[in-house]
Each structure stands twice: as C-alpha cells, then as structure tokens.
Amino acid sequence: MQENKCVAYVEVTTGAGLQPVTIWLQQLLSTYANAMQKASLVAFSMFALSLGMFGQIETPIFKVEGKSAFVWGEDNLSGAVSSTVQDPLTGNAIYKLNYDGIEVSSRMGFEAVGNGEAGAFLNYTTTIVNGTDAELFVRYGGISVDGHSALPLWAVPSNQSRHKSKSKRKTDVVELSTMHCFTGGFLSSENFFSPNASSQVFAIAPGRSLTVSSVVRDPRHYSLRCSVEGCFPTGAVRYYLKVNSRDYVFVWPGRSAIYCGQ
C-alpha cells in the first residue's frame, strides 16, 4: 500500500513573504507516529500479559485432571465409574471402581481386639479383575483413619504364634486363626499386605482375578460408638492400592463398615 504524505504550507507574514514550514509539520507528524507505536506496544504487552496470567490460572486444573488416582464416588474428572452392589450371600455393600477393562471392588470390616484389650481391628479386602489383554501389577498403597495413618499388621498362621512375642511386639501381630474376619471368610488369607509384604508386587494375568486383604489396628483411643443398633467405628476410613501406575482409592464411612467379628 502506497504511503500518503501530507505537506502543508502556512502563510506567515515575514519579509520574505510565503515560506514553507514543512520541517515543523514533519516533526509533528513524526512525534504523533511514535506515540501511536508506543501505544500499540503497550496494548500488545498487556494482551500478552493477560494470556500469561490466564495460562497460570488454568495450569492447576490440568494438573488435577492429570493425576493418576481414581476415587470411589468421584467420577466426573477421572473417567472411572463408581458403583455399589450387594453381596448376594450376605447383603453387605461392595464398592466398585471400573476403568478400561479393570474392575476393583472393596469391602470394609472390623472386629474388636478382644482378650480384655480396648480398640478395634479395621480390615479391608479388595478384589481386582483383569479384563485387559496385558498383565497387571498390584502394590500396597496406604490407609488412614480420620487422617491418622496406620500400618498393616503382621498376619501370621497359628503355627507361628508361639514365636511372635519373641520377634515382634504383640500389638503389631494378628494371628489368623483367632480373627473371625479371616476364619469366617470375610477376609481372604491367601494374599494379604503386611509389613513383610508391603512392597510385594502381585501379578494378575489377563482374564484372571486376585483378592488381597490387610488388617490395621485403629490408631485412635476411642474408635467405636455404640447404640441400640450396635457398635461401629467413628469417622471414615480411606485406603488405596496401586494397580500398575494408578491409585484406586476407597473411602468408607465407619458406619458402613461390616462387623465381621464373633
């Protein structure tokens, strides 16, 4: 596009008559052009800054969506599907998380410590069904009760119980044959997480399933609340395990835990 230049002559009364004053007008036009350029730069800078601020605000949202954790009951962002089914034999609730051919189901139970001791054992059993074409690997995650973390207990067969007091503290050990949650079939004793197996990896072949259990002692001093309907743990229990690189998280209200004691 051809640039149009404006050249003006101003009539002034001097001894020389009419004289062109183009130099003054060119300086004025140059000043105006510089001012417009600066205004454009300021506007562009403000636009770029606003884009940068917008990007900073949006970043945490993408980080949240990119987390590799599925929480039961929170399906909007994760892509997993939560559901609750009833055990056909007992009628007890089972929480399920389904994602991309993998089904993880959870049951939560408890029983009194017994033997004159206060407190409760909290336990969970989780079944992982591999509906994919690849092998899955399951690892221990963690568990907390109302924000108080707890470690899995040593679960030992009855024939090892006579040695437990020599090598470990009594409060860190549970004997499988004395826990009705195991003997009654609520928990699977075939696979379980305990301190000696917390880092153990369980492999699940395509088309197969695995059930793994764990027991913790409620870390709180007053953990049970009793009424005419029975005694139940207070608060909520939150635990998770890893299936490949993803965390499957289950949150159980204490009132929903199943009493599997005797």
Secondary structure, 3 states (H helix, E strand, C coil): CCCCCCCCCCCCCCCCCCCCCHHHHHHHHHHHHHHHHHHHHHHHHHHHHHHHHHHHHHHHHHHHHHCCEEECCECCCCCCEEEEEECCCCCCEEEEEEECCEEEEEEEEEEEEECCEEEEEEEEEEEEEECCCCCEEEEEEEEEECCEEECCCEEECHHHHHHHHHHCCHHHEEEHHHCHHHHCCCCCCCCEECCCCCCCCEEECCCCEEEEEEEEECCCCCCEEEECCEEEECCEEEEEEEECCEEEEEEEEHHHCEECCC
